[in-house]
Amino acid sequence: MTGPQPATVLAPGPGPARVVIVDEDKADFLLVDALLEASAPGAYKVEWGPEYRDGLRLLRDSPPEAVLIDSSLGARSGLELIEVLCAHHARIPMILLTGRGNRRMEAAALAAGASDFLEKAGLTGAMLDRSLRYAIGRCRAAVDLERSEARFHAIVDHSTEGLALFDAHRRIIFQSPAVFAILGYAPAEMNGRQFDHFLRREDVVAHRATFAEALRSPGAVLETEIIARHKDGTWRSLNCSTVNRLHQPAVRAVVCNYRDVSRRRAAEEATQVAARRFRAVFEGARDGLVI
């Protein structure tokens, strides 16, 4: 198990984070604005929407980085607004403010999709700032992760080279889609199994030795060639580059890039066979040969 991870906080941006507060009471808006400015000068630009419909309009026209929503909005409730907004703006952190908090309301707010729940009584600028920083920071981290994953799949999903990730016990934990073109297996057919099951018996020992060397030498790139079984029962020559990245938190795997070199090997072998035949004919000829 990994230890506790550090909390995600708001990274510095090019300007203040835009925050919308939806609250009927203008005095509460002015108080929140003043508390934030005193606690974190210049970090936030706070805008006010006094009614339920204002919250909908502000988020539709120009979604902010976070929303503070009062629990009471006239005929409608803040919980209703959070539910509606989450259906269309799930990425935006929404924090419920209430003057009469209790555990039941807190649970309802979190269930509706709120990022946090704050009581107005005793509210300080530091509390507001901390809640907003963490909520916005988590949101930005989630967006960055999604973009990173999209870039990863854009590269891997359309590559003709295979990519396999292994855990420390040689079990396959990821196979790129290219494995289907190379070995005929869907990634799900290989995931969770040791690669030994797909190798020639005489290559298993060599593969284990390479893997052991990778475990001993994190970051070192090891080049090998192995023979793997295609799903149709034939064999494929694979050129592999293996590197241990188990120590990197973002990877935590032994990474193997591989490509099918079967045709090249077959051509090389055919050339060698032809050369041996020619040599045999040449050396066995009694009469001279003119080329």
N, C-alpha and C positions, 0 to 999 in steps of 0.2 A: 504494500500500500504506500502511496505517496503521502508526504506530510501536508499540513495545511498550506494552501496557496495564498500568496499575498493578495490583499484586496485590490480590486481594480478602481482606479480613481481617474478623475477627469484630466486628460493630458492637455497641456497648454495649446491653445488654438490661435488662429490669426486675429481673433477679436473676441468680444464678450459672447457668452452663450445666451441665445435668445430663449427666454422663459415666458410662458403665458400663464397668468393666474385668472381663473374663472371663479369669481366671488361677487355676490350681490353688494357686499359692503365695501365701498371705496376706501374706507378707513383701514380695512384689513389689507387691501392692495398696497396702500401707501406704507403701512407698517412693514409688510414683507419686503417691499422695495428698499426701505430704509435699513432694515436689519441686514439684508444681503450686501448692501453697499458699505455698511459699517464693518461687516465681517470679511468681505472679499471685494475690496474696491475695484471697480472696472471689470469684474469677472462676469457679470450678468447684465443683460438688457431685459428688463421686466415689462411686459405689456399686460394690459387689463382688458378682460371681457366680463361684463357684469352679469350676463345671462347665459343660459344653457345654449341658446342659438348662437351666441357670440363665440363660445368655445368651438362649436362646429364650424363656423365661418372662418375663424382664425387658423384652424388646422387645415381646412380645405384650401385656403388661399395661399398660405405660406407656413408649412409645418415647422414648429419650433423644435428646440432640442429637448425640452421638457415642459410639462404642464402641471401646475398646482391647481387642484380642483376642490372647492368647498363642498362639504357633504350635503348642504342644503342650498338648492337653487330655485326657490319659489315652488312652483307646482311640480318641478322635477327634482330628482336627487343627483348628487354627484356620482353615486354608484351607477346610475343609469347612463350618465354621460361617459363614464369610464368604459362601460360595456360597449357602447356604440362606437367610441373612438378606437378601442382595441380591435374592433372588427375591421377597421380601415387603416389604422395607424399603429399596428402592433409593435412597431419598433420604438415609438416615442415613449419615454418614461412618463408615467402619470402618478402623481403623489396626491393622496387624499388628505385634506385638512378638515378638521372637525373641532367643534367647541365642546363636544360631549362624547368623548371617546370611551370605548369599552372593548373588551376582547372580542365580543361578538361582531361588532362593527369592523374591527380590524381584520378579522378573518374574512368577512364579507368583501372588504375592499381588496384584499390580496386575491381572493377567489375571482373577483371581477376583472382583475388584471392590473391592479395598482402596483407600482414598484415599491411604495412605502406608504406609511400611515403616520401622520403627525397630528398631535393635539395642539390647538392654538394656545391653550393655557400653558404658560411657561415656555413658549416657543422662543428660541434665541436665534441669532444670526448664524452662530456656529452650527446649530442643529440643522438649519435650513441648508446652509452651504454644504455640509457633509452629506446630507441626503441627496442633494442635487448632483454633487460631484460624483458620488458613487453610482447613482442611477445613470447619469449621462456617460460616465466612463464605461460601465458595463454595456450600454447600448453601442458605443463606438467600437468596443472590443468585439462585440457580436458581428457588427457590420464588417470590420476588418477581417474577421475569421471567414465570413461568408465570401468575401472577395478573394481571399487567399485560396479558399477551396475551389472557387470558380476558376481561378487561374491554373491551379493544379490540374483540375479535370480537363481544362481546355488544352493543356499540354499533353497529359497522359492518355486521355481517352482516344486521341486521334494519332497516337504515335505507333509506328510499325515495330518499335522495340518494346520488349516486355519489361515490366517492373514488378518485382515481388518484394514484399516486406515479410521478415521473419521475426518471431520472438526469440528469446535466448535459448529456447529448446528446439530450434529449427522448425517450429510449426509455422506454416504460412498464415499470415494474418491479413494479407492483401495481395490481390493479383490484378494487374491492369487488364483492360479488355483485349489487349493485343495477344494475350495468351490463347485466345480462341483461334486466331489465325495461325499461331505458331505451333500449338500443341493440340488444338481441337477441343479443349475443355473450356466450359464456362468458368469464370472466376469462383463462383460458389462451389463448384465441384472440387476445387483444390484447397480452398480456405479451411483452416483448421487441421490440415493434414501435414505430415512431415514430407519434405521434398524427396526423401529416400524412396517413397512409394512410386515415384515416377522416373527413377534412374535405373540404368543397367546395374546389375549386381557388382560388377567390377568398378563402377564409378562411385558407389555409395561410400566406400572408405575414403576416397579422395575428397569427396564432397564434405564429409565430416571433418576431415583434416583441415580443409580450407576454412570451414566455419569456425573451428576451434582457434585457428590462427587469427581470424577476424575478431573473435572475442578477446584475444590477448592483445590485439593491436587496434584499438579504437581509432577510426579516422583513416587508417591505411587502406588503400585500394588494392584488392587482390584480383588478378586476372587469371581465369581458368577456362578450360573447355570441357564440357561434359556431354554425355549422350543421354537424352531423355526420351521417354516413350510417348509417342503421339497417341491420341485416343483411338485411332484406327489400328493400333498395334505396331505401326512402323516406328523407326527411330529417327531422332533429329539431333544434329550436332548444334550445341548452343555455346556461344562465346559469352562468358559471364564476367561482369565487374562487380565485386562484392565489397561493401564497406560497412563497418560497424558504427551505427549512429544510435545505439541504445542509450548512450550518455546524454543525448540531446533531447530535452524535454518535449520539443515540438515534433520529434520523430519517434523516439523510443523503439527502434527496430534496427535489424540488420537489413540493409538495402542491397538488392541485387538487380542490376540492369542486365538484360540478356537479349541476344538476337540470334536468329536462325542462320547458321553458316553451312547448312547441309549441302546446298548446291555448290558452294565454293569448295567444300571438302570433296564432294563427288567429282568435280572437275579436276581437282588436284590429283585425286587417286587415278582417274582415267588417264591423265597425262603421264603419271608414273608408270601405269601398266603399259601404255603405248611405248614409252621409252624403254622399258625392260624388254618388250617384244622386239623392238628394233635392234637393241643391243644383242639379243640372242640370235637374231637372223644375221646380223653383221658379223658377229664373232664366229658363227657356225658356217659361214659361207666359205667354200673351198676356192671359188673364183673371186676375183676382185669385183667390187661394186663401184659403180660410177654414180655419183649424186649430182 
